[in-house]
């Protein structure tokens, strides 16, 4: 999977996480950016671990980790924002 695909998965994950954490959508742009950054970070993590990946555009381990890290980034942002 390439960086653009990880970013797209992260954007989708960030949008979905934003709907659950911030119902008033006050920071949708920030959530989308955090999701994309998290998706790229998740993809780089799986690439750095030399996990066996397929040559397909969307292989399951990369999609899962990119989405997971994207969601975690959005949730952590909202947790920190609410505690301040």
Number of C-alpha atoms within 10 A of each C-alpha: 18 14 14 13 19 30 26 20 27 35 27 19 27 32 24 18 22 25 13 11 15 15 9 10 13 10 11 15 14 15 30 24 19 27 35 32 23 29 36 27 21 25 27 18 16 16 14 9 8 9 11 9 14 12 9 9 13 16 12 13 17 27 20 18 23 32 30 19 25 34 27 19 25 27 21 12 15 16 12 9 9 8 6 5
